[in-house]
Amino acid sequence: MRLVFAGTPDVAVPTLQELIDSPDHEVVGVITRPDTTAGRGRKVVRSEVGVLADAHGLEVITPRKMGDPEVAEALARWNADLGVVVAYGGLIPQAVLDMLPHGWVNLHFSVLPAWRGAAPVQAAIAAGDEITGASIFALEAGLDTGPVYGTLTERIRATDTSGDLLARLAVSGAGLARAVIDGIAAGELIPVPQDVEGISHAAKITTDDARVRWDLPSHIIDRTVRAHTPAPGAWTTLGDARIKLGPVTPVDGQEIPGDLSTGTLAVTKKAVFVGTASGAVRLSTVQAPGKKSMNAADWARGSHLDGTEQFG
């Protein structure tokens, strides 16, 4: 099949590579988000998908919106059979969906209908789910509502961050995408409507979502931090400073030096503990404003903490 690929970040790269390597299909064009600028020198940064496509000599377009005329023009020029979407980062209007003979399919990182929306992996970790996965479904006007061609499941490990889990799902999802596209090409797959029960939604993550609330139990704080690592990064405040936190470990009373109130720090030679609504957590890494991330005990020593401080 002649394929159009739409995607942007690194989690989309394994699927694009899988399709490029397929002897049975041809990627005839790639759509990705526009280049951005970063750093003090305002260097132009290409998306990870754009970089891979360039390396393979594929034609790439970077429209501001999928409804821009250049998209329709490119699709007509590419004469593709099927569109494949992985974490593109923009909505595809119905007129564009209707342009390809076999429509468009989307790789979504949950077992639909659970966690429809922008941040399914983060939502699954934050909710304490034990199992998640990936789904390939036919795109339609609704948000992640289309019929499903295939799914896979993945156990969420106790220490998984969203980055860890997404990395595994990106790889296994690439294999699922290729298998589904093979099945569509052979005329062997019919998508199945999603179940009307078990629907949940995962809204786009905001910076405020990643703020740690120390008045919650330690296991909830653990999930919150892991769900927002590496992006946007879990954080708290110490005085007027915003402190970024790496994954934390809930600890029982025997490990805690003293009785800690919520948000209060306890510092030992080798560890930093913070009180929560139930028990405490041990910090792993801390990043102060303008500094690099460092071991929590080293941060405490360098900051001359005496154990009376409290996170906000």
C-alpha positions as CSV (number, residue, x, y, z in Angstrom):
1,M,0.0,0.0,0.0
2,R,1.0,3.6,-0.6
3,L,1.1,5.3,2.8
4,V,1.0,8.8,4.2
5,F,2.5,9.1,7.7
6,A,1.5,11.9,10.1
7,G,3.4,12.2,13.4
8,T,5.8,14.5,15.3
9,P,7.6,13.4,18.5
10,D,10.0,10.5,19.2
11,V,7.2,8.1,20.2
12,A,6.1,8.2,16.5
13,V,9.5,7.3,15.1
14,P,9.4,3.5,15.6
15,T,6.2,3.2,13.6
16,L,7.6,5.4,10.8
17,Q,10.8,3.3,10.7
18,E,8.7,0.1,10.7
19,L,6.7,1.2,7.7
20,I,9.8,2.5,5.9
21,D,11.4,-1.0,6.4
22,S,8.3,-2.9,5.2
23,P,8.8,-4.6,1.8
24,D,5.1,-4.6,1.2
25,H,4.3,-0.9,1.7
26,E,5.7,2.5,0.6
27,V,5.7,5.7,2.6
28,V,5.1,8.3,-0.1
29,G,4.9,11.4,2.1
30,V,5.2,12.6,5.7
31,I,3.2,15.3,7.5
32,T,4.7,16.7,10.7
33,R,4.4,19.8,12.9
34,P,6.3,22.9,11.9
35,D,9.9,23.4,13.0
36,T,10.3,25.2,16.3
37,T,13.1,27.3,17.7
38,A,14.9,26.6,21.0
39,G,17.9,27.7,23.0
40,R,19.5,31.1,23.4
41,G,20.5,31.1,19.8
42,R,16.9,30.4,18.7
43,K,18.2,27.4,16.7
44,V,15.6,25.9,14.3
45,V,14.6,22.4,15.6
46,R,13.1,19.8,13.3
47,S,10.6,17.3,14.8
48,E,11.9,13.8,15.4
49,V,9.7,12.4,12.7
50,G,10.9,15.1,10.3
51,V,14.5,14.2,11.0
52,L,13.9,10.5,10.2
53,A,11.9,11.3,7.1
54,D,14.6,13.6,5.8
55,A,17.2,10.9,6.4
56,H,15.3,8.6,4.1
57,G,14.7,11.2,1.4
58,L,10.9,11.3,2.0
59,E,8.9,14.4,1.0
60,V,7.8,16.2,4.1
61,I,5.2,19.0,4.6
62,T,4.8,21.0,7.8
63,P,1.4,22.7,7.7
64,R,0.1,24.9,10.5
65,K,-3.2,23.0,10.4
66,M,-4.3,19.8,8.6
67,G,-7.0,21.9,6.9
68,D,-4.4,24.0,5.1
69,P,-4.6,23.8,1.3
70,E,-1.0,22.4,1.0
71,V,-2.3,19.2,2.8
72,A,-5.0,18.5,0.2
73,E,-2.5,19.3,-2.6
74,A,0.1,16.9,-1.2
75,L,-2.4,14.1,-0.7
76,A,-3.5,14.5,-4.3
77,R,0.1,14.4,-5.5
78,W,1.1,11.5,-3.4
79,N,-1.9,9.3,-4.5
80,A,-1.8,7.4,-1.2
81,D,-4.1,4.5,-0.2
82,L,-4.0,4.9,3.6
83,G,-3.0,7.5,6.2
84,V,-1.2,6.5,9.4
85,V,-1.2,8.8,12.4
86,V,1.0,8.5,15.5
87,A,1.1,11.4,18.0
88,Y,0.8,14.1,15.2
89,G,-0.5,16.7,17.6
90,G,-3.4,18.2,15.6
91,L,-6.9,17.4,14.5
92,I,-7.6,16.1,11.0
93,P,-10.7,17.5,9.4
94,Q,-13.3,15.3,7.8
95,A,-12.6,16.6,4.3
96,V,-9.0,15.3,4.7
97,L,-10.1,12.0,6.2
98,D,-12.2,11.4,3.2
99,M,-9.4,12.0,0.6
100,L,-7.8,8.6,0.9
101,P,-9.4,5.3,-0.3
102,H,-8.8,3.4,2.9
103,G,-9.1,6.4,5.2
104,W,-6.8,7.0,8.1
105,V,-5.8,4.9,11.1
106,N,-4.4,6.1,14.4
107,L,-2.0,4.4,16.9
108,H,-3.3,5.4,20.3
109,F,-1.5,4.4,23.5
110,S,-4.3,2.9,25.5
111,V,-6.8,0.0,25.2
112,L,-9.8,1.9,23.9
113,P,-12.3,3.0,25.0
114,A,-10.2,3.6,28.1
115,W,-8.3,6.9,28.2
116,R,-9.4,8.6,25.0
117,G,-7.6,11.9,24.6
118,A,-4.2,13.6,24.6
119,A,-2.4,12.0,27.6
120,P,-3.5,8.3,27.9
121,V,-0.2,7.0,29.4
122,Q,0.0,9.7,32.0
123,A,-3.6,9.2,32.9
124,A,-3.2,5.4,33.3
125,I,-0.2,5.8,35.6
126,A,-1.8,8.6,37.7
127,A,-4.9,6.4,38.1
128,G,-3.0,3.4,39.3
129,D,-3.9,1.2,36.4
130,E,-2.1,-2.1,36.3
131,I,-2.6,-2.8,32.6
132,T,-2.6,-0.5,29.6
133,G,-1.7,-1.0,26.0
134,A,-2.1,0.4,22.5
135,S,-4.9,0.4,19.9
136,I,-5.1,1.0,16.2
137,F,-8.4,2.5,15.2
138,A,-10.1,4.1,12.2
139,L,-10.0,7.9,12.5
140,E,-13.4,9.7,12.4
141,A,-14.6,13.1,13.5
142,G,-15.0,12.2,17.2
143,L,-12.0,12.2,19.6
144,D,-10.6,8.7,19.6
145,T,-14.1,7.2,19.0
146,G,-13.5,5.2,15.8
147,P,-13.8,1.4,15.4
148,V,-10.7,-0.6,16.4
149,Y,-8.6,-2.8,14.1
150,G,-6.4,-4.3,16.8
151,T,-5.0,-3.9,20.3
152,L,-2.1,-5.0,22.5
153,T,-1.7,-4.9,26.3
154,E,1.3,-3.9,28.5
155,R,1.7,-4.3,32.2
156,I,2.5,-1.0,34.1
157,R,5.5,-1.6,36.3
158,A,5.7,-0.3,39.8
159,T,8.5,2.2,38.9
160,D,7.3,3.1,35.4
161,T,7.4,6.8,34.5
162,S,5.3,7.9,31.6
163,G,8.6,8.1,29.6
164,D,9.5,4.5,30.4
165,L,6.0,3.2,29.5
166,L,5.7,5.3,26.3
167,A,9.1,4.1,25.1
168,R,7.9,0.4,25.4
169,L,4.5,1.1,23.8
170,A,6.1,3.0,20.9
171,V,8.1,-0.1,20.0
172,S,5.4,-2.7,20.5
173,G,2.8,-0.3,18.9
174,A,5.0,-0.1,15.8
175,G,4.7,-3.8,15.3
176,L,0.9,-3.6,15.8
177,A,0.6,-0.8,13.3
178,R,2.4,-2.8,10.6
179,A,0.3,-6.0,11.3
180,V,-2.9,-4.0,11.0
181,I,-1.8,-2.3,7.8
182,D,-0.9,-5.7,6.4
183,G,-4.4,-6.9,7.3
184,I,-6.1,-3.9,5.7
185,A,-4.1,-4.3,2.6
186,A,-5.1,-8.0,2.4
187,G,-8.7,-7.2,3.0
188,E,-8.7,-9.4,6.1
189,L,-9.5,-6.9,8.8
190,I,-12.8,-5.3,9.7
191,P,-12.7,-2.7,12.5
192,V,-14.9,-3.4,15.6
193,P,-16.9,-0.6,17.2
194,Q,-15.7,0.5,20.6
195,D,-17.5,-0.7,23.7
196,V,-20.0,1.9,25.1
197,E,-18.9,0.9,28.6
198,G,-15.5,1.7,30.2
199,I,-15.0,5.0,28.5
200,S,-12.6,7.4,30.2
201,H,-10.8,10.5,29.1
202,A,-7.3,11.8,29.4
203,A,-7.1,15.5,29.0
204,K,-4.0,17.4,27.8
205,I,-1.5,17.7,30.7
206,T,-0.9,21.2,32.1
207,T,2.0,22.4,34.3
208,D,-0.4,22.8,37.2
209,D,-1.3,19.1,36.9
210,A,2.3,18.2,37.7
211,R,2.4,20.1,40.9
212,V,2.8,17.8,43.9
213,R,0.1,18.1,46.6
214,W,1.7,16.9,49.8
215,D,-1.7,16.6,51.6
216,L,-2.3,13.5,49.5
217,P,-1.2,10.0,50.5
218,S,2.3,8.9,49.5
219,H,1.1,6.3,46.9
220,I,-0.9,9.0,45.1
221,I,2.1,11.4,45.1
222,D,4.3,8.5,43.7
223,R,1.9,8.1,40.8
224,T,1.6,11.8,40.2
225,V,5.4,12.2,39.9
226,R,5.9,9.2,37.7
227,A,3.0,10.2,35.5
228,H,4.6,13.6,34.8
229,T,8.2,12.4,34.3
230,P,9.9,13.4,32.1
231,A,7.4,16.0,30.9
232,P,6.3,18.4,32.0
233,G,8.1,17.4,35.2
234,A,6.7,17.1,38.7
235,W,7.4,20.1,40.8
236,T,6.8,21.8,44.2
237,T,7.9,25.0,45.9
238,L,10.4,25.8,48.6
239,G,9.9,29.4,49.6
240,D,9.6,31.3,46.3
241,A,11.6,28.7,44.3
242,R,10.1,26.1,42.1
243,I,11.8,22.7,42.7
244,K,11.5,20.0,40.1
245,L,11.4,16.4,41.4
246,G,12.4,13.1,40.0
247,P,10.5,9.9,41.0
248,V,9.9,9.3,44.7
249,T,9.6,6.2,46.8
250,P,6.9,5.7,49.4
251,V,8.5,4.6,52.7
252,D,7.0,3.2,55.9
253,G,7.3,4.6,59.4
254,Q,10.4,2.7,60.3
255,E,12.5,4.5,57.7
256,I,11.3,8.0,58.5
257,P,13.4,10.0,61.0
258,G,10.7,11.5,63.3
259,D,7.0,12.3,62.7
260,L,6.7,14.4,59.6
261,S,3.8,16.7,58.9
262,T,2.7,17.1,55.3
263,G,5.3,18.8,53.1
264,T,8.0,18.9,55.9
265,L,11.5,17.7,55.0
266,A,13.7,15.4,57.0
267,V,17.3,15.3,55.9
268,T,19.9,12.6,56.7
269,K,23.4,12.0,55.4
270,K,22.1,9.8,52.6
271,A,18.5,10.7,52.0
272,V,15.8,13.4,52.0
273,F,12.2,12.5,53.1
274,V,9.0,14.5,52.8
275,G,5.9,14.0,54.9
276,T,2.6,13.3,53.2
277,A,-1.0,12.7,54.3
278,S,-0.1,9.1,55.0
279,G,3.6,8.2,55.6
280,A,6.4,9.8,53.7
281,V,8.3,9.6,50.4
282,R,12.0,9.5,49.8
283,L,13.3,11.9,47.1
284,S,15.5,10.6,44.3
285,T,16.6,13.7,42.4
286,V,16.0,17.4,42.8
287,Q,16.5,20.2,40.3
288,A,16.6,23.7,41.7
289,P,16.0,26.8,39.4
290,G,18.9,27.3,37.1
291,K,20.7,24.1,38.2
292,K,21.1,20.6,36.9
293,S,19.2,17.7,38.4
294,M,21.2,16.1,41.3
295,N,20.9,13.5,44.0
296,A,18.5,14.7,46.7
297,A,21.0,14.3,49.5
298,D,23.6,16.3,47.6
299,W,21.1,19.0,46.9
300,A,20.2,19.2,50.6
301,R,23.8,19.5,51.7
302,G,24.5,22.1,49.0
303,S,21.4,24.1,50.1
304,H,22.4,23.8,53.8
305,L,19.0,22.4,54.7
306,D,18.5,21.7,58.5
307,G,15.3,19.7,58.3
308,T,12.9,22.4,59.3
309,E,12.0,23.4,55.8
310,Q,8.6,22.7,54.2
311,F,7.6,22.2,50.6
312,G,4.6,24.3,49.5
